[in-house]
Amino acid sequence: MGPQSNDNSLPLSTNFAEDSSMAAKNNPVSDTIKEDPVTWMFWKKRRYIVVLMAFLGFFNVYSLRVNLSVAIVAMTEKRNVTYENGTTVEEQYFDWNTTEQGLVLSSFFYGYILTQLIGGYLGSKFGGHYVFASGIGVTAILTLVTPVAAKHSLGMLLAVRIIEGVFEGVTFPCIHAVWARWAPVYERSRMATLGFAGNYAGTVVAMPLSGVLAVSLGWESVFYFFGSLGVVWAVAWLIIVKAGPEDDPFISEEEKTYILKSIGQNEDEKKSIKHPWKAILTSTAVWAIIASHFAENWGFFTLLTQLPTFLKDTLNFELEKTGFISAIPYLAMGCLLGVSGYLADWSQIKGYLTTTQVRKYFNCGAFLAQTVFMMLAAYLLDPVGTVACITVAVGFGAFAWSGFIVNPLDIAPNHASVILGISNTFATIPGIVSPLLTGVITSDKTKEQWQVVFYISSGIYLVGCVIYWFFCRGELQPWAKTNTINDVVESPRSYPEKQVIVNEQFDMTSEQKKN
């Protein structure tokens, strides 16, 4: 064995392409790393099956969450009922005022906020796939008993919704533990955003379908249908998805090697991960993610919980139509999420933008657009113009998701699930405060009161944009570094051309240790 240098720095020249080519010739392992390209035949790649199942999982997450937003309109609307003796009276299933309705819609988030950090920790400790299935499965079972709880009392309904929130609260943080083990470096943005697109597909389907079910089969059917769907998915996920590629009996050796080499972390390191809590909580990069996540969720949850009511009260849409109209913005966002993730990865692979630039440009550009179009929606208050502006505002949110939501995987992949747990804890506050605040502001259901609601959302988007722009980071943070060779450079995503060299030197170093 020849002499070894004690210098741990990488011998990178200014010509990254030349270095990559030279390293590829000297090390056959690089061919393995470069193999397994993206293919449209997703069923041939186990990591794409994981993405598909995650997509369907988040479909259920939001179906179970938003169905009440539509069902509550049917549950509280006044309707004419004619008795056998010919008498016609006006009745309601539940005589809840706007404040009580706001309490019902926000109660889910009282439980949801409690388990964000727990979900991230459990995901990194025991495997995100188990936590993900448990969170959605139990929420689905509780959804099945929601009609019984509502008929019993308002308090019982609130209790069920709070417990639903407790279990669903683990889903977002723990999925980052899944991505940390399944997503190759160059595919993080697209895999994460495609999985999260299920949120909006669920919203798109659940809102109009909830309206149809409520009108045709009664409001109870909304909860029975989506609850059953969630239970079926949970069973399928546990059968199909494993904790990581090394645990999947059906994955090819080529794909497994490609994923593990890209991630560059061995089993002993995964088991010995200790979270640097002080460094995480004092990192400005983490707080930039928190601020951005909070801002995006404020606008999102405001529309998610209040849009059907807004359309009915202010723009005079009928119940069945509110579900379909409310789904349009989320259809736009669901479609654009795939585009956003692809463009983010492509920009980095081609070397056009660094990781930090991608996160800033995508995130802050989206927020600026959302600020403008939310204000326009409030100003116009016209059926066509307002719905169009809301659609554009929500649609641009897809590009923000290629910023703050993927960012934890850039700055600290080993701690990404915990960071997202902290972030989503703060980002759940809008889900609690926004419906209550909207209920108080819109007590008289006037257009002027609804304008105030939209102006508040615009202002919060703008504040989130400014904070993220100045404090966002895309490189691996010093407190997140381990002893792997991949940690030597700032981030493999910041310099795509360096990744081949990093992986290959890692292989050569490992071989030297064996000798």
Backbone torsions as a table, in degrees:
resi	resn	phi	psi	omega
1	MET	NA	134.3	-176.6
2	GLY	-75.5	173.3	179.7
3	PRO	-64.7	146.5	-179.6
4	GLN	-113.8	146.0	177.3
5	SER	-89.6	144.0	176.2
6	ASN	-86.0	-4.3	180.0
7	ASP	-79.6	119.5	-178.5
8	ASN	-85.5	-3.8	-178.6
9	SER	-73.8	153.6	-178.0
10	LEU	-84.0	138.2	-179.8
11	PRO	-80.9	71.1	-176.5
12	LEU	-93.7	127.8	174.5
13	SER	-90.9	179.1	179.1
14	THR	-75.5	-16.9	179.7
15	ASN	-101.0	89.7	-175.7
16	PHE	-64.3	-38.5	-178.3
17	ALA	-63.2	-40.3	-179.8
18	GLU	-66.9	-42.2	178.0
19	ASP	-61.0	-43.2	-178.9
20	SER	-61.7	-43.8	-179.6
21	SER	-63.4	-44.0	-178.7
22	MET	-65.2	-42.5	-179.9
23	ALA	-65.8	-37.5	-179.8
24	ALA	-62.6	-36.5	-179.7
25	LYS	-70.8	-34.0	-175.2
26	ASN	-85.6	-15.3	-175.0
27	ASN	-135.6	112.8	-177.5
28	PRO	-68.9	-18.2	-179.4
29	VAL	-64.4	-26.7	-179.1
30	SER	-61.1	-30.2	178.7
31	ASP	-64.5	-37.5	178.6
32	THR	-65.6	-40.0	-178.8
33	ILE	-64.7	-36.2	-176.6
34	LYS	-81.0	-12.8	-177.7
35	GLU	-75.3	-177.5	177.0
36	ASP	65.5	55.9	-179.4
37	PRO	-70.7	163.3	177.5
38	VAL	-63.3	138.3	179.3
39	THR	-137.2	149.6	178.5
40	TRP	-72.6	-18.3	178.3
41	MET	-82.2	73.3	-170.9
42	PHE	-60.0	-27.9	-177.2
43	TRP	-67.9	-11.6	178.9
44	LYS	-88.9	-6.6	179.7
45	LYS	-121.8	123.0	-176.6
46	ARG	-65.1	-32.6	-179.9
47	ARG	-66.4	-28.2	177.2
48	TYR	-76.6	-29.7	173.4
49	ILE	-64.4	-40.1	176.5
50	VAL	-61.2	-42.8	177.9
51	VAL	-61.3	-44.3	179.5
52	LEU	-61.3	-45.2	-179.8
53	MET	-67.2	-35.5	175.8
54	ALA	-65.9	-40.3	175.7
55	PHE	-56.4	-48.3	179.8
56	LEU	-67.4	-32.2	176.7
57	GLY	-64.1	-47.9	178.4
58	PHE	-69.8	-25.8	170.8
59	PHE	-56.3	-46.1	179.0
60	ASN	-70.1	-37.0	179.1
61	VAL	-54.0	-48.3	-176.3
62	TYR	-84.7	-27.0	173.1
63	SER	-61.2	-43.8	-179.8
64	LEU	-70.4	-23.0	-177.3
65	ARG	-88.4	-40.8	-171.0
66	VAL	-92.6	-12.5	-176.7
67	ASN	-59.3	-32.6	179.4
68	LEU	-67.5	-29.6	-179.8
69	SER	-60.8	-34.1	177.3
70	VAL	-88.3	-43.5	-177.0
71	ALA	-61.2	-33.0	-176.8
72	ILE	-66.6	-25.8	175.9
73	VAL	-65.7	-43.2	177.5
74	ALA	-71.0	-32.8	-178.1
75	MET	-70.6	-25.9	-174.6
76	THR	-115.6	-6.6	-177.7
77	GLU	-71.3	148.6	177.4
78	LYS	-86.0	131.2	-177.2
79	ARG	-133.7	151.6	178.1
80	ASN	-85.5	126.7	-179.6
81	VAL	-120.8	126.7	179.8
82	THR	-104.4	123.8	179.0
83	TYR	-85.1	172.5	-177.7
84	GLU	-61.4	-30.5	-179.6
85	ASN	-81.0	4.4	176.9
86	GLY	92.1	-4.6	-180.0
87	THR	-75.9	132.5	178.5
88	THR	-111.4	125.4	-179.4
89	VAL	-129.0	161.1	178.3
90	GLU	-98.8	124.8	-176.2
91	GLU	-130.3	162.4	172.6
92	GLN	-133.3	146.0	173.0
93	TYR	-66.4	-44.0	-178.4
94	PHE	-136.7	124.4	-177.6
95	ASP	-91.4	69.5	179.9
96	TRP	-101.3	133.9	176.3
97	ASN	-80.0	178.3	-174.7
98	THR	-63.4	-34.6	178.8
99	THR	-67.3	-42.2	177.9
100	GLU	-66.7	-37.8	176.1
101	GLN	-63.6	-41.1	176.6
102	GLY	-62.2	-36.4	178.1
103	LEU	-66.5	-41.4	178.4
104	VAL	-63.0	-45.0	-177.8
105	LEU	-69.4	-30.1	-177.9
106	SER	-91.2	-15.9	-174.1
107	SER	-59.2	-34.5	177.8
108	PHE	-52.5	-38.8	-173.9
109	PHE	-79.2	-14.1	174.4
110	TYR	-64.6	-39.6	176.3
111	GLY	-80.7	-36.3	-176.4
112	TYR	-59.3	-37.6	-176.0
113	ILE	-72.3	-19.7	-174.3
114	LEU	-77.9	-23.9	-170.0
115	THR	-115.2	14.3	179.0
116	GLN	-64.4	-54.3	-179.0
117	LEU	-67.1	-38.4	178.2
118	ILE	-61.9	-42.4	179.4
119	GLY	-61.6	-42.0	178.3
120	GLY	-65.1	-41.2	-179.4
121	TYR	-68.1	-46.1	-179.8
122	LEU	-64.1	-36.7	178.9
123	GLY	-62.7	-43.6	-179.9
124	SER	-74.0	-24.5	-176.3
125	LYS	-86.6	-46.0	-171.3
126	PHE	-115.2	-7.3	-178.6
127	GLY	112.4	119.8	-176.1
128	GLY	-63.2	-27.0	-175.5
129	HIS	-68.1	-35.9	177.6
130	TYR	-68.1	-44.8	-178.3
131	VAL	-65.3	-41.4	179.8
132	PHE	-59.9	-47.0	-179.7
133	ALA	-64.7	-42.0	-178.8
134	SER	-64.5	-42.9	-178.7
135	GLY	-60.6	-47.0	-177.7
136	ILE	-75.1	-39.7	-177.8
137	GLY	-62.1	-46.9	-179.8
138	VAL	-67.6	-39.0	176.9
139	THR	-59.9	-39.7	179.0
140	ALA	-64.2	-41.3	178.8
141	ILE	-63.8	-42.2	178.9
142	LEU	-66.1	-33.1	176.6
143	THR	-62.6	-34.6	179.7
144	LEU	-64.6	-27.8	-178.7
145	VAL	-97.4	2.1	-179.0
146	THR	-58.0	-44.8	178.8
147	PRO	-58.2	-40.4	178.8
148	VAL	-63.8	-43.1	-180.0
149	ALA	-64.0	-41.8	-179.1
150	ALA	-64.1	-40.5	-179.4
151	LYS	-71.4	-25.7	179.0
152	HIS	-70.7	-54.4	179.9
153	SER	-174.9	161.9	176.1
154	LEU	-62.8	-40.2	179.6
155	GLY	-61.6	-40.6	179.4
156	MET	-66.3	-40.7	177.4
157	LEU	-61.6	-43.7	179.1
158	LEU	-61.3	-41.2	-179.8
159	ALA	-62.8	-44.0	179.9
160	VAL	-64.0	-43.0	-179.8
161	ARG	-65.9	-37.1	178.3
162	ILE	-64.4	-43.4	179.6
163	ILE	-66.8	-37.2	173.9
164	GLU	-57.0	-43.9	179.3
165	GLY	-62.0	-37.9	178.4
166	VAL	-57.1	-46.5	-176.8
167	PHE	-78.0	-36.5	179.8
168	GLU	-75.8	-17.0	-179.6
169	GLY	-63.0	-22.1	-177.6
170	VAL	-82.0	-13.6	-167.4
171	THR	-67.5	-47.6	-177.2
172	PHE	-66.9	-48.7	179.9
173	PRO	-63.3	-43.1	-173.3
174	CYS	-69.9	-23.9	-179.4
175	ILE	-67.6	-24.8	176.3
176	HIS	-68.0	-26.7	173.8
177	ALA	-68.3	-30.9	175.8
178	VAL	-71.1	-47.3	179.9
179	TRP	-63.3	-36.4	-178.3
180	ALA	-61.4	-24.5	-178.7
181	ARG	-105.2	-17.5	-175.7
182	TRP	-111.7	-22.1	-171.8
183	ALA	-95.5	115.4	173.0
184	PRO	-61.1	156.6	-174.1
185	VAL	-53.9	-44.4	-175.4
186	TYR	-78.3	-2.9	-174.7
187	GLU	-120.3	9.1	-175.7
188	ARG	-61.2	-48.4	-175.7
189	SER	-61.6	-47.7	-175.5
190	ARG	-71.5	-38.8	179.6
191	MET	-66.3	-43.9	180.0
192	ALA	-65.5	-47.1	-177.0
193	THR	-69.3	-34.8	176.7
194	LEU	-66.3	-39.3	175.7
195	GLY	-64.0	-46.9	180.0
196	PHE	-67.4	-19.9	177.2
197	ALA	-60.1	-22.1	175.8
198	GLY	-59.2	-28.2	176.1
199	ASN	-55.3	-45.8	-172.8
200	TYR	-83.6	-29.8	172.3
201	ALA	-64.0	-40.6	176.9
202	GLY	-63.1	-40.2	178.1
203	THR	-66.3	-43.0	-179.0
204	VAL	-61.5	-41.5	-178.9
205	VAL	-79.1	-43.7	-172.7
206	ALA	-67.8	-38.6	-176.6
207	MET	-65.2	-54.8	178.7
208	PRO	-68.2	-38.2	-179.1
209	LEU	-66.5	-35.2	176.1
210	SER	-62.7	-40.6	177.4
211	GLY	-63.0	-43.1	179.4
212	VAL	-65.0	-45.9	-179.6
213	LEU	-62.9	-42.2	-178.6
214	ALA	-63.6	-39.1	-178.4
215	VAL	-75.3	-41.5	-172.7
216	SER	-88.5	-37.5	-174.4
217	LEU	-118.5	-3.2	-178.4
218	GLY	99.8	152.4	-174.9
219	TRP	-62.1	-27.1	-179.8
220	GLU	-62.2	-34.6	-176.4
221	SER	-62.1	-25.6	178.9
222	VAL	-58.9	-45.2	-176.8
223	PHE	-77.2	-35.1	179.1
224	TYR	-66.4	-40.8	-177.0
225	PHE	-66.9	-53.6	-175.0
226	PHE	-73.2	-29.3	175.3
227	GLY	-63.7	-44.2	178.7
228	SER	-63.2	-40.6	179.9
229	LEU	-61.1	-40.8	-179.4
230	GLY	-66.4	-38.0	179.1
231	VAL	-65.0	-43.8	179.4
232	VAL	-61.1	-43.5	179.8
233	TRP	-62.1	-43.6	-176.3
234	ALA	-58.7	-41.7	178.4
235	VAL	-64.7	-44.7	-179.2
236	ALA	-63.2	-41.2	-179.6
237	TRP	-60.6	-45.5	-178.5
238	LEU	-64.4	-29.5	179.0
239	ILE	-77.6	-39.9	-170.1
240	ILE	-91.2	-42.2	-169.1
241	VAL	-97.1	135.4	177.1
242	LYS	-111.5	169.0	-174.9
243	ALA	-61.7	-39.1	-179.1
244	GLY	-156.4	171.4	-177.3
245	PRO	-60.7	-31.5	-178.7
246	GLU	-71.0	-14.8	179.4
247	ASP	-100.2	-4.2	-176.1
248	ASP	-90.1	116.9	-177.4
249	PRO	-73.0	-13.5	-175.1
250	PHE	-102.5	-4.3	-177.3
251	ILE	-77.7	146.2	177.4
252	SER	-76.3	155.5	178.7
253	GLU	-63.0	-36.7	-179.9
254	GLU	-62.2	-47.0	-178.7
255	GLU	-67.6	-41.6	-179.9
256	LYS	-61.4	-45.3	179.3
257	THR	-63.4	-42.2	179.7
258	TYR	-59.0	-46.9	-178.4
259	ILE	-66.3	-48.1	-176.2
260	LEU	-66.3	-38.2	177.9
261	LYS	-68.7	-36.7	179.8
262	SER	-66.1	-42.6	-179.6
263	ILE	-72.5	-38.8	174.5
264	GLY	67.8	46.5	179.3
265	GLN	-143.1	135.0	-179.3
266	ASN	-94.7	172.4	-174.0
267	GLU	-64.3	-38.5	-179.0
268	ASP	-62.3	-38.2	179.2
269	GLU	-67.0	-39.0	-179.5
270	LYS	-62.7	-39.3	-176.8
271	LYS	-76.1	-23.3	-175.0
272	SER	-101.6	12.0	-178.5
273	ILE	-63.4	128.5	173.3
274	LYS	-122.1	130.3	-175.3
275	HIS	-82.2	124.2	178.4
276	PRO	-79.9	82.0	-169.5
277	TRP	-58.7	-44.4	-178.5
278	LYS	-62.8	-44.6	-179.7
279	ALA	-64.6	-39.6	178.9
280	ILE	-63.1	-47.5	-174.4
281	LEU	-73.8	-16.2	179.1
282	THR	-107.0	5.6	-179.0
283	SER	-81.8	125.4	177.7
284	THR	-66.9	-27.9	177.8
285	ALA	-65.9	-37.9	177.7
286	VAL	-68.3	-42.6	-179.4
287	TRP	-69.4	-26.5	173.2
288	ALA	-64.4	-41.9	176.9
289	ILE	-62.7	-43.6	-179.7
290	ILE	-61.0	-47.2	-178.8
291	ALA	-62.2	-43.0	-179.1
292	SER	-67.5	-42.0	179.2
293	HIS	-62.6	-42.4	178.0
294	PHE	-60.0	-47.6	-177.9
295	ALA	-62.7	-46.5	-179.9
296	GLU	-62.0	-41.2	-178.3
297	ASN	-71.3	-28.7	178.5
298	TRP	-61.7	-52.0	179.1
299	GLY	-64.8	-40.3	-177.2
300	PHE	-65.7	-49.0	-177.4
301	PHE	-69.5	-32.0	176.3
302	THR	-59.1	-46.9	-179.5
303	LEU	-74.0	-38.4	-176.9
304	LEU	-60.4	-42.9	-176.2
305	THR	-89.9	-23.5	-170.8
306	GLN	-114.7	-12.8	-174.3
307	LEU	-60.0	-46.0	177.5
308	PRO	-57.8	-42.2	179.0
309	THR	-66.5	-41.8	178.0
310	PHE	-60.0	-44.9	-179.1
311	LEU	-64.4	-36.9	-179.1
312	LYS	-75.8	-44.7	-174.6
313	ASP	-76.3	-39.4	-171.7
314	THR	-99.4	-40.9	-176.8
315	LEU	-105.1	3.4	172.1
316	ASN	60.4	38.0	174.0
317	PHE	-79.9	147.0	176.2
318	GLU	-75.5	159.0	-175.2
319	LEU	-53.2	-50.5	-175.7
320	GLU	-62.9	-32.8	-179.2
321	LYS	-78.6	-28.6	-178.1
322	THR	-61.2	-36.7	178.8
323	GLY	-63.2	-44.5	-179.3
324	PHE	-68.7	-45.1	-178.9
325	ILE	-65.6	-39.5	-179.5
326	SER	-65.0	-24.7	-177.4
327	ALA	-79.6	-21.5	-174.4
328	ILE	-58.2	-47.3	-179.8
329	PRO	-59.9	-36.5	-177.1
330	TYR	-77.7	-24.7	172.2
331	LEU	-65.1	-43.2	177.8
332	ALA	-61.6	-43.8	-178.4
333	MET	-68.1	-41.3	178.9
334	GLY	-60.3	-41.1	178.8
335	CYS	-67.9	-40.3	-176.4
336	LEU	-76.6	-18.6	179.7
337	LEU	-62.3	-43.3	177.6
338	GLY	-62.2	-41.9	178.0
339	VAL	-63.6	-44.1	-178.8
340	SER	-60.5	-48.9	-179.3
341	GLY	-62.7	-41.1	179.5
342	TYR	-64.1	-46.5	-179.2
343	LEU	-63.4	-37.1	179.2
344	ALA	-63.7	-47.5	178.6
345	ASP	-66.2	-42.1	-178.9
346	TRP	-61.5	-41.8	-179.7
347	SER	-61.5	-34.5	-179.7
348	GLN	-80.5	-42.3	179.8
349	ILE	-60.2	-41.3	179.7
350	LYS	-75.9	-12.0	179.9
351	GLY	80.9	12.8	-179.9
352	TYR	-71.8	-35.6	-178.1
353	LEU	-136.2	147.2	171.8
354	THR	-79.0	170.5	179.2
355	THR	-59.6	-45.2	-180.0
356	THR	-60.1	-43.1	179.7
357	GLN	-64.6	-41.7	178.0
358	VAL	-59.4	-48.9	-177.7
359	ARG	-62.2	-43.9	-178.3
360	LYS	-67.1	-50.4	-174.6
361	TYR	-65.2	-44.2	-178.9
362	PHE	-67.6	-47.4	-175.6
363	ASN	-67.8	-53.1	-174.3
364	CYS	-73.5	-34.1	174.9
365	GLY	-61.4	-40.4	177.9
366	ALA	-64.4	-43.5	-178.5
367	PHE	-63.8	-40.3	178.6
368	LEU	-62.8	-42.3	178.2
369	ALA	-64.3	-40.8	179.9
370	GLN	-65.9	-37.5	177.5
371	THR	-60.1	-47.7	-177.6
372	VAL	-64.2	-48.7	-173.1
373	PHE	-76.3	-26.5	173.3
374	MET	-68.6	-37.9	177.1
375	MET	-67.5	-38.9	176.6
376	LEU	-63.8	-39.9	178.6
377	ALA	-61.2	-41.0	179.1
378	ALA	-68.8	-35.2	-178.0
379	TYR	-72.8	-41.9	-173.9
380	LEU	-73.7	-53.5	-175.4
381	LEU	46.9	47.0	176.9
382	ASP	-117.3	139.4	-176.2
383	PRO	-50.7	-47.7	-177.7
384	VAL	-77.4	-50.3	-176.7
385	GLY	-63.4	-43.5	-178.8
386	THR	-66.3	-45.6	179.6
387	VAL	-63.1	-38.9	178.5
388	ALA	-64.0	-44.7	-179.8
389	CYS	-66.2	-41.0	177.5
390	ILE	-63.5	-39.4	179.2
391	THR	-62.6	-45.0	179.3
392	VAL	-65.1	-43.0	-179.1
393	ALA	-61.6	-48.6	179.6
394	VAL	-67.0	-40.1	179.8
395	GLY	-59.6	-41.1	179.0
396	PHE	-65.3	-21.3	176.9
397	GLY	-59.1	-22.6	178.3
398	ALA	-59.1	-36.0	-179.1
399	PHE	-74.9	-29.0	175.1
400	ALA	-65.0	-31.2	-178.6
401	TRP	-70.8	-19.5	171.6
402	SER	-82.7	2.3	175.8
403	GLY	-104.6	-91.1	-169.5
404	PHE	-64.9	-32.9	-172.8
405	ILE	-76.4	-29.3	178.9
406	VAL	-90.7	-21.6	-173.9
407	ASN	-53.0	-37.4	177.6
408	PRO	-57.9	-31.3	178.5
409	LEU	-71.0	-23.0	177.6
410	ASP	-78.9	-49.5	-171.0
411	ILE	-83.2	-23.6	-178.4
412	ALA	-164.8	75.9	-175.8
413	PRO	-58.0	-35.8	179.9
414	ASN	-68.2	-21.8	-176.8
415	HIS	-116.9	14.4	-173.2
416	ALA	-61.2	-40.6	-177.7
417	SER	-66.8	-35.4	177.9
418	VAL	-70.1	-42.6	178.8
419	ILE	-61.8	-43.1	179.0
420	LEU	-67.1	-31.7	175.7
421	GLY	-62.7	-44.4	177.0
422	ILE	-64.3	-46.2	-179.1
423	SER	-60.2	-46.1	-177.0
424	ASN	-73.0	-20.0	173.5
425	THR	-63.3	-50.2	177.7
426	PHE	-66.9	-36.2	-177.3
427	ALA	-74.0	-8.8	176.1
428	THR	-84.2	-21.0	179.9
429	ILE	-54.8	-42.3	176.8
430	PRO	-58.7	-33.4	178.8
431	GLY	-65.3	-26.6	177.9
432	ILE	-86.5	-47.9	-172.3
433	VAL	-77.5	-42.3	-172.9
434	SER	-59.9	-49.2	178.9
435	PRO	-62.7	-38.6	179.1
436	LEU	-66.5	-45.4	179.6
437	LEU	-63.4	-41.4	178.5
438	THR	-63.2	-41.2	178.6
439	GLY	-60.7	-38.8	179.4
440	VAL	-72.7	-44.3	-177.5
441	ILE	-65.4	-39.9	-173.5
442	THR	-98.1	33.8	-177.4
443	SER	-59.7	-31.5	179.7
444	ASP	-98.7	-2.4	176.3
445	LYS	60.1	33.1	-179.5
446	THR	-89.6	160.8	179.2
447	LYS	-64.6	-37.1	-179.2
448	GLU	-63.8	-37.6	179.2
449	GLN	-67.7	-39.4	177.8
450	TRP	-68.0	-30.1	176.0
451	GLN	-61.8	-39.2	178.4
452	VAL	-60.3	-41.3	179.4
453	VAL	-59.3	-44.4	-179.0
454	PHE	-70.9	-36.6	178.7
455	TYR	-64.8	-39.2	178.2
456	ILE	-61.0	-44.7	179.1
457	SER	-61.3	-41.4	179.1
458	SER	-61.4	-44.1	-179.7
459	GLY	-63.2	-38.8	-179.5
460	ILE	-69.6	-37.5	174.5
461	TYR	-57.4	-44.0	-176.4
462	LEU	-65.8	-41.6	178.7
463	VAL	-63.6	-44.2	178.4
464	GLY	-60.9	-37.4	178.7
465	CYS	-61.8	-46.9	-177.2
466	VAL	-64.3	-46.0	-178.0
467	ILE	-63.3	-44.8	-177.4
468	TYR	-66.5	-37.0	-178.0
469	TRP	-61.4	-41.5	-174.9
470	PHE	-84.5	-25.2	-172.6
471	PHE	-117.9	-2.4	178.5
472	CYS	-64.6	141.9	174.1
473	ARG	-133.7	145.5	-179.7
474	GLY	-114.8	-5.9	-177.7
475	GLU	-94.3	158.4	176.3
476	LEU	-59.4	128.4	-176.5
477	GLN	-80.4	147.5	-177.4
478	PRO	-54.3	-39.1	-178.3
479	TRP	-73.4	-9.6	-179.2
480	ALA	-100.9	-1.5	-175.1
481	LYS	-77.9	143.8	174.2
482	THR	-113.7	-162.8	-177.8
483	ASN	-94.1	8.6	-179.8
484	THR	-75.8	152.7	-179.3
485	ILE	-63.2	-24.6	-179.2
486	ASN	-65.1	-17.6	-177.3
487	ASP	-85.1	-4.0	-175.9
488	VAL	-67.3	-43.0	177.6
489	VAL	-84.0	164.9	-177.5
490	GLU	-55.6	-50.6	178.9
491	SER	-168.9	134.4	178.6
492	PRO	-62.1	-22.4	-179.6
493	ARG	-79.7	-22.3	-179.5
494	SER	-75.8	-30.1	-178.4
495	TYR	-132.9	81.9	-174.4
496	PRO	-53.8	-36.4	-176.1
497	GLU	-67.3	-25.1	-177.8
498	LYS	-76.5	-20.0	-171.3
499	GLN	-59.5	-41.2	179.8
500	VAL	-60.1	-44.5	-178.4
501	ILE	-64.4	-43.4	-179.5
502	VAL	-60.0	-49.3	-179.3
503	ASN	-62.4	-40.0	-175.9
504	GLU	-72.0	-37.1	177.0
505	GLN	-67.8	-32.6	176.3
506	PHE	-60.7	-43.7	179.4
507	ASP	-65.0	-42.5	-178.8
508	MET	-66.9	-38.4	178.1
509	THR	-64.0	-41.8	178.8
510	SER	-62.7	-39.6	-178.9
511	GLU	-67.8	-37.5	178.4
512	GLN	-63.8	-37.8	179.5
513	LYS	-64.2	-37.3	178.9
514	LYS	-64.1	-38.3	-177.8
515	ASN	-76.7	NA	NA
